[in-house]
Protein backbone atom coordinates (compact mmCIF):
# COMPACT_ATOMS: atom_id res chain seq x y z
CA UNK A 1 0.00 0.00 0.00
CA UNK A 2 2.73 2.45 0.96
CA UNK A 3 4.72 1.57 -2.15
CA UNK A 4 1.73 2.51 -4.31
CA UNK A 5 1.90 6.00 -2.83
CA UNK A 6 5.68 6.46 -2.91
CA UNK A 7 6.83 4.85 -6.17
CA UNK A 8 5.01 7.23 -8.55
CA UNK A 9 6.63 10.32 -6.98
CA UNK A 10 10.25 9.15 -7.09
CA UNK A 11 12.50 11.30 -9.24
CA UNK A 12 13.33 10.33 -12.83
CA UNK A 13 16.99 10.05 -11.81
CA UNK A 14 16.05 7.22 -9.46
CA UNK A 15 14.35 5.23 -12.22
CA UNK A 16 17.21 5.89 -14.63
CA UNK A 17 19.68 4.54 -12.07
CA UNK A 18 17.51 1.48 -11.41
CA UNK A 19 17.49 0.67 -15.13
CA UNK A 20 21.29 0.56 -15.14
CA UNK A 21 21.19 -2.51 -12.89
CA UNK A 22 19.74 -4.64 -15.69
CA UNK A 23 22.32 -3.42 -18.19
CA UNK A 24 25.08 -4.03 -15.64
CA UNK A 25 24.04 -7.62 -15.21
CA UNK A 26 24.05 -8.14 -18.98
CA UNK A 27 27.23 -6.22 -19.87
CA UNK A 28 29.92 -6.24 -17.17
CA UNK A 29 32.20 -3.99 -19.27
CA UNK A 30 29.73 -1.12 -18.91
CA UNK A 31 29.28 -1.26 -15.16
CA UNK A 32 30.65 1.02 -12.52
CA UNK A 33 32.03 -0.19 -9.21
CA UNK A 34 28.91 0.70 -7.29
CA UNK A 35 26.66 -1.45 -9.46
CA UNK A 36 29.10 -4.38 -9.44
CA UNK A 37 29.33 -4.13 -5.67
CA UNK A 38 25.59 -4.16 -5.17
CA UNK A 39 25.13 -7.13 -7.50
CA UNK A 40 27.83 -8.99 -5.56
CA UNK A 41 26.26 -8.17 -2.19
CA UNK A 42 22.90 -9.37 -3.45
CA UNK A 43 24.44 -12.64 -4.67
CA UNK A 44 25.96 -13.14 -1.23
CA UNK A 45 22.50 -12.54 0.30
CA UNK A 46 21.05 -15.23 -1.97
CA UNK A 47 23.72 -17.67 -0.80
CA UNK A 48 22.85 -16.92 2.82
CA UNK A 49 19.16 -17.37 2.11
CA UNK A 50 19.72 -20.69 0.35
CA UNK A 51 21.62 -21.98 3.39
CA UNK A 52 18.89 -20.80 5.79
CA UNK A 53 15.63 -20.93 3.79
CA UNK A 54 13.20 -21.12 6.70
CA UNK A 55 14.76 -18.99 9.40
CA UNK A 56 17.18 -16.68 7.63
CA UNK A 57 20.35 -15.58 9.40
CA UNK A 58 18.67 -13.35 12.02
CA UNK A 59 17.47 -9.79 11.84
CA UNK A 60 20.18 -7.34 10.74
CA UNK A 61 22.93 -10.02 10.71
CA UNK A 62 24.06 -9.75 7.07
CA UNK A 63 27.20 -7.78 7.99
CA UNK A 64 28.09 -10.31 10.66
CA UNK A 65 27.84 -13.24 8.22
CA UNK A 66 29.17 -11.45 5.11
CA UNK A 67 32.81 -12.52 5.51
CA UNK A 68 31.79 -16.17 5.78
CA UNK A 69 29.78 -16.09 2.54
CA UNK A 70 31.81 -13.61 0.50
CA UNK A 71 33.23 -15.43 -2.52
CA UNK A 72 35.33 -12.47 -3.74
CA UNK A 73 38.27 -13.37 -1.52
CA UNK A 74 37.93 -10.14 0.45
CA UNK A 75 37.97 -7.94 -2.66
CA UNK A 76 34.63 -6.45 -1.62
CA UNK A 77 35.82 -5.55 1.84
CA UNK A 78 34.85 -6.94 5.22
CA UNK A 79 31.59 -6.88 7.17
CA UNK A 80 29.70 -5.22 4.30
CA UNK A 81 26.01 -4.27 4.17
CA UNK A 82 23.50 -5.77 1.76
CA UNK A 83 22.35 -2.38 0.34
CA UNK A 84 18.80 -3.63 -0.21
CA UNK A 85 15.95 -3.93 2.25
CA UNK A 86 14.45 -6.78 0.20
CA UNK A 87 17.63 -8.86 0.29
CA UNK A 88 18.15 -7.91 3.93
CA UNK A 89 14.78 -9.37 4.86
CA UNK A 90 15.40 -12.42 2.69
ChimeraX commands (.cxc) that place a marker at each C-alpha (Angstrom):
marker #1 position 0.00,0.00,0.00 radius 0.5
marker #1 position 2.73,2.45,0.96 radius 0.5
marker #1 position 4.72,1.57,-2.15 radius 0.5
marker #1 position 1.73,2.51,-4.31 radius 0.5
marker #1 position 1.90,6.00,-2.83 radius 0.5
marker #1 position 5.68,6.46,-2.91 radius 0.5
marker #1 position 6.83,4.85,-6.17 radius 0.5
marker #1 position 5.01,7.23,-8.55 radius 0.5
marker #1 position 6.63,10.32,-6.98 radius 0.5
marker #1 position 10.25,9.15,-7.09 radius 0.5
marker #1 position 12.50,11.30,-9.24 radius 0.5
marker #1 position 13.33,10.33,-12.83 radius 0.5
marker #1 position 16.99,10.05,-11.81 radius 0.5
marker #1 position 16.05,7.22,-9.46 radius 0.5
marker #1 position 14.35,5.23,-12.22 radius 0.5
marker #1 position 17.21,5.89,-14.63 radius 0.5
marker #1 position 19.68,4.54,-12.07 radius 0.5
marker #1 position 17.51,1.48,-11.41 radius 0.5
marker #1 position 17.49,0.67,-15.13 radius 0.5
marker #1 position 21.29,0.56,-15.14 radius 0.5
marker #1 position 21.19,-2.51,-12.89 radius 0.5
marker #1 position 19.74,-4.64,-15.69 radius 0.5
marker #1 position 22.32,-3.42,-18.19 radius 0.5
marker #1 position 25.08,-4.03,-15.64 radius 0.5
marker #1 position 24.04,-7.62,-15.21 radius 0.5
marker #1 position 24.05,-8.14,-18.98 radius 0.5
marker #1 position 27.23,-6.22,-19.87 radius 0.5
marker #1 position 29.92,-6.24,-17.17 radius 0.5
marker #1 position 32.20,-3.99,-19.27 radius 0.5
marker #1 position 29.73,-1.12,-18.91 radius 0.5
marker #1 position 29.28,-1.26,-15.16 radius 0.5
marker #1 position 30.65,1.02,-12.52 radius 0.5
marker #1 position 32.03,-0.19,-9.21 radius 0.5
marker #1 position 28.91,0.70,-7.29 radius 0.5
marker #1 position 26.66,-1.45,-9.46 radius 0.5
marker #1 position 29.10,-4.38,-9.44 radius 0.5
marker #1 position 29.33,-4.13,-5.67 radius 0.5
marker #1 position 25.59,-4.16,-5.17 radius 0.5
marker #1 position 25.13,-7.13,-7.50 radius 0.5
marker #1 position 27.83,-8.99,-5.56 radius 0.5
marker #1 position 26.26,-8.17,-2.19 radius 0.5
marker #1 position 22.90,-9.37,-3.45 radius 0.5
marker #1 position 24.44,-12.64,-4.67 radius 0.5
marker #1 position 25.96,-13.14,-1.23 radius 0.5
marker #1 position 22.50,-12.54,0.30 radius 0.5
marker #1 position 21.05,-15.23,-1.97 radius 0.5
marker #1 position 23.72,-17.67,-0.80 radius 0.5
marker #1 position 22.85,-16.92,2.82 radius 0.5
marker #1 position 19.16,-17.37,2.11 radius 0.5
marker #1 position 19.72,-20.69,0.35 radius 0.5
marker #1 position 21.62,-21.98,3.39 radius 0.5
marker #1 position 18.89,-20.80,5.79 radius 0.5
marker #1 position 15.63,-20.93,3.79 radius 0.5
marker #1 position 13.20,-21.12,6.70 radius 0.5
marker #1 position 14.76,-18.99,9.40 radius 0.5
marker #1 position 17.18,-16.68,7.63 radius 0.5
marker #1 position 20.35,-15.58,9.40 radius 0.5
marker #1 position 18.67,-13.35,12.02 radius 0.5
marker #1 position 17.47,-9.79,11.84 radius 0.5
marker #1 position 20.18,-7.34,10.74 radius 0.5
marker #1 position 22.93,-10.02,10.71 radius 0.5
marker #1 position 24.06,-9.75,7.07 radius 0.5
marker #1 position 27.20,-7.78,7.99 radius 0.5
marker #1 position 28.09,-10.31,10.66 radius 0.5
marker #1 position 27.84,-13.24,8.22 radius 0.5
marker #1 position 29.17,-11.45,5.11 radius 0.5
marker #1 position 32.81,-12.52,5.51 radius 0.5
marker #1 position 31.79,-16.17,5.78 radius 0.5
marker #1 position 29.78,-16.09,2.54 radius 0.5
marker #1 position 31.81,-13.61,0.50 radius 0.5
marker #1 position 33.23,-15.43,-2.52 radius 0.5
marker #1 position 35.33,-12.47,-3.74 radius 0.5
marker #1 position 38.27,-13.37,-1.52 radius 0.5
marker #1 position 37.93,-10.14,0.45 radius 0.5
marker #1 position 37.97,-7.94,-2.66 radius 0.5
marker #1 position 34.63,-6.45,-1.62 radius 0.5
marker #1 position 35.82,-5.55,1.84 radius 0.5
marker #1 position 34.85,-6.94,5.22 radius 0.5
marker #1 position 31.59,-6.88,7.17 radius 0.5
marker #1 position 29.70,-5.22,4.30 radius 0.5
marker #1 position 26.01,-4.27,4.17 radius 0.5
marker #1 position 23.50,-5.77,1.76 radius 0.5
marker #1 position 22.35,-2.38,0.34 radius 0.5
marker #1 position 18.80,-3.63,-0.21 radius 0.5
marker #1 position 15.95,-3.93,2.25 radius 0.5
marker #1 position 14.45,-6.78,0.20 radius 0.5
marker #1 position 17.63,-8.86,0.29 radius 0.5
marker #1 position 18.15,-7.91,3.93 radius 0.5
marker #1 position 14.78,-9.37,4.86 radius 0.5
marker #1 position 15.40,-12.42,2.69 radius 0.5
marker link #1:1,2 radius 0.2
marker link #1:2,3 radius 0.2
marker link #1:3,4 radius 0.2
marker link #1:4,5 radius 0.2
marker link #1:5,6 radius 0.2
marker link #1:6,7 radius 0.2
marker link #1:7,8 radius 0.2
marker link #1:8,9 radius 0.2
marker link #1:9,10 radius 0.2
marker link #1:10,11 radius 0.2
marker link #1:11,12 radius 0.2
marker link #1:12,13 radius 0.2
marker link #1:13,14 radius 0.2
marker link #1:14,15 radius 0.2
marker link #1:15,16 radius 0.2
marker link #1:16,17 radius 0.2
marker link #1:17,18 radius 0.2
marker link #1:18,19 radius 0.2
marker link #1:19,20 radius 0.2
marker link #1:20,21 radius 0.2
marker link #1:21,22 radius 0.2
marker link #1:22,23 radius 0.2
marker link #1:23,24 radius 0.2
marker link #1:24,25 radius 0.2
marker link #1:25,26 radius 0.2
marker link #1:26,27 radius 0.2
marker link #1:27,28 radius 0.2
marker link #1:28,29 radius 0.2
marker link #1:29,30 radius 0.2
marker link #1:30,31 radius 0.2
marker link #1:31,32 radius 0.2
marker link #1:32,33 radius 0.2
marker link #1:33,34 radius 0.2
marker link #1:34,35 radius 0.2
marker link #1:35,36 radius 0.2
marker link #1:36,37 radius 0.2
marker link #1:37,38 radius 0.2
marker link #1:38,39 radius 0.2
marker link #1:39,40 radius 0.2
marker link #1:40,41 radius 0.2
marker link #1:41,42 radius 0.2
marker link #1:42,43 radius 0.2
marker link #1:43,44 radius 0.2
marker link #1:44,45 radius 0.2
marker link #1:45,46 radius 0.2
marker link #1:46,47 radius 0.2
marker link #1:47,48 radius 0.2
marker link #1:48,49 radius 0.2
marker link #1:49,50 radius 0.2
marker link #1:50,51 radius 0.2
marker link #1:51,52 radius 0.2
marker link #1:52,53 radius 0.2
marker link #1:53,54 radius 0.2
marker link #1:54,55 radius 0.2
marker link #1:55,56 radius 0.2
marker link #1:56,57 radius 0.2
marker link #1:57,58 radius 0.2
marker link #1:58,59 radius 0.2
marker link #1:59,60 radius 0.2
marker link #1:60,61 radius 0.2
marker link #1:61,62 radius 0.2
marker link #1:62,63 radius 0.2
marker link #1:63,64 radius 0.2
marker link #1:64,65 radius 0.2
marker link #1:65,66 radius 0.2
marker link #1:66,67 radius 0.2
marker link #1:67,68 radius 0.2
marker link #1:68,69 radius 0.2
marker link #1:69,70 radius 0.2
marker link #1:70,71 radius 0.2
marker link #1:71,72 radius 0.2
marker link #1:72,73 radius 0.2
marker link #1:73,74 radius 0.2
marker link #1:74,75 radius 0.2
marker link #1:75,76 radius 0.2
marker link #1:76,77 radius 0.2
marker link #1:77,78 radius 0.2
marker link #1:78,79 radius 0.2
marker link #1:79,80 radius 0.2
marker link #1:80,81 radius 0.2
marker link #1:81,82 radius 0.2
marker link #1:82,83 radius 0.2
marker link #1:83,84 radius 0.2
marker link #1:84,85 radius 0.2
marker link #1:85,86 radius 0.2
marker link #1:86,87 radius 0.2
marker link #1:87,88 radius 0.2
marker link #1:88,89 radius 0.2
marker link #1:89,90 radius 0.2
view
